[in-house]
Amino acid sequence: MNLLLRSLVPVALVSLAACGETTPAPNAPSSPSPSPTLAAAVTSTSTPSSFADQVALGQKVYGEQCASCHGASGSGGKAPAVVGLSKGALPLNPPATSKSRKGQFKTVADIAEFVTKTMPPTAPGTLPAEQYWAVLAFDLKANGINLDKKLDANLAATLTVPR
């Protein structure tokens, strides 16, 4: 239970992980794409096979897509903080000023659903699912949480965000 609660704090970071930068990644394909954000989304073609692999990919994607809004450490900036639940990051209820968030963040799956539909703000839902999960894994690791298996929708649904 303790690991479960601790793993939920960083998971919340994923929800905002794709907030974004519009500059394509240096290794983005040279063929034209509909938008720079979409080009950045396809920078990795390999699917992470472990939590550690997700963390490595998530670090890259977070830096490219999220840090410019949520801060390099996830403590906020132009967008809300995604790190520091005890300081009000990722509250259960949406802030009164929220323009896009309407639902509660009870589980990590709730956060993931919100993020995949609304992030990055310039091109919502355009990142591959593996990149959204990778950012979440990176955020968990950044908060000192290691999982013994790859983070996915099934596991996320069982993780309750600690309050």
SEZA-619686 format. One record per residue (C-alpha): residue in three letters; x, z, y. Coordinates in pm, whole numbers, plus 50000, padded with zeros to 5 digits. Example, Ala and Ser with C-alpha at 12.3 -4.5 7.8 and 13.67 -1.06 7.14 Angstrom:
<rs>
Ala512305078049550Ser513675071449894
</rs>
This chain:
<rs>
Met500005000050000Asn502825008450240Leu504424974150185Leu501024958350233Leu500474975350567Arg503994968650688Ser503774932250588Leu500694926650797Val502294935151128Pro504634905251128Val502004883150977Ala500144884951300Leu503014867151464Val502254836551268Ser498944832951433Leu500624825251756Ala503704809951615Ala502854774451693Cys502314779152064Gly504074753052221Glu506954734752321Thr506384697652353Thr509954686352298Pro510534670351959Ala513134685351731Pro516584669351738Asn516154655951385Ala512624642751438Pro512004607851305Ser513044579751536Ser509794560851489Pro507204566751758Ser504684593851693Pro501384601751862Ser502924631152047Pro506224649952071Thr504604680251907Leu503644659451607Ala507194646551582Ala508474682151582Ala505994690851309Val507564666851065Thr511164678151105Ser511194693950761Thr510064675250456Ser511014700650191Thr508494726550083Pro509804762250082Ser509874776249728Ser510404813049810Phe509814838450081Ala513464835050187Asp513044797150218Gln509904802450426Val511784826150656Ala514554800650714Leu512094772850795Gly509934796551000Gln512864806551221Lys513414770151314Val509744762251371Tyr509154794051572Gly512054785151801Glu510734749651848Gln507014756751875Cys506354793151965Ala509154810252152Ser508484792252479Cys505044808752499His505314840552291Gly508924849052374Ala512044847152161Ser511304881652018Gly507534877252000Ser506944903052271Gly504974879352490Gly505424856652786Lys502994829852895Ala501034838652581Pro500184872552426Ala502664892652224Val502664887051851Val505064915251771Gly504334951851826Leu500934961251689Ser501364996951812Lys501744982552163Gly498614961552141Ala499814928951989Leu497194910651785Pro494324934351848Leu491394935751607Asn488984922151867Pro489724892452090Pro490734901252445Ala487944896952700Thr490024870152871Ser490524849452554Lys489404813552590Ser489794803352227Arg489804834252007Lys486334846151914Gly486804863751578Gln488424895851462Phe491894898451310Lys491144920251006Thr493434902650760Val496484880650776Ala494224852450658Asp492074857350971Ile495144852851185Ala496294822650988Glu492884806251025Phe492954811051401Val496494798151435Thr496004767151224Lys492974757351432Thr494304765251780Met498104762451779Pro500114746851920Pro497844745852224Thr498914710352314Ala498064697151966Pro496044722751767Gly496234721551391Thr498934694851376Leu501674713851198Pro501874711150820Ala500414741650645Glu503854750250506Gln505164753950862Tyr502364777350966Trp503044799350660Ala506794797250724Val506414810051078Leu504344838750948Ala507024846650689Phe509674845650961Asp507654869851171Leu507264893450877Lys510994892950814Ala511724898151184Asn509714930151158Gly511744942350860Ile509294931850593Asn510364913550281Leu507914899950029Asp508784894249667Lys506854861749658Lys506004832549880Leu503354839150145Asp500234818250099Ala496494819150167Asn495704839449856Leu498224866549941Ala497264866250310Ala493624872950221Thr494674905550051Leu496744918350343Thr494864939550595Val496344941750943Pro497284978451000Arg495754995351304
</rs>
